[in-house]
Amino acid sequence: MKSFARRAIRLAVCVSLLAGPAAFAGTVYGEVVTAKGQPHPAKVSFIDDAGQVETVTTDAKGHYEVTLPPGHYRIESDTGSVSPATLDVFHEPRQQKLVVEETR
């Protein structure tokens, strides 16, 4: 009986590890550009429906990458409004170009 219990515990641990948050995350990557298509360095925030915020900073060429739990996100930039303004994240990687309309 002890052998069965040990196997059940091992199985539960393996399932927990496989089903952890990282296994269900989705990666979103791409570039931030101006309306004229020029690379645009910025800080971009992804805000989920619960108000949790994940902020990433692009590189000098506007490239970004962020891993988020699946869900619906509002997108904001520190340099202006962003199009698209919302994004749905799924399990698989997704490329998404973000266009910033600068506010001055």
Steps between C-alpha positions, in 0.01 A plus 500: 500500500786737575636448148163598350487813718851604393409458132182703551699781665759496220223515242335792681830690513564439129151616406540811719829586334356454152190701580683787668457861391790491254335218305194715439674828419505654155782705351420819311780660300547750223586861451366839595492748212367848426207557264766556228652156569814622677631297796391659826668422835240503778379345822192290426259381768264204469214526752274197555134511600596465869724808479831310510767687300800361314725770353779444248753741352580468132853504368627793290337347190160469667513121550328350802413161645276418795360176646148531638233268635221444246234766517381837377736798536477875455821643351649837600823679411690769686530698176144506362197296405555151361329313219373239554382620841414148616644154451390144572781268611484126445742215574696523177749777411353796317667772298334840536609832351396792722455844344546799729335832425714741694333761718689822551 
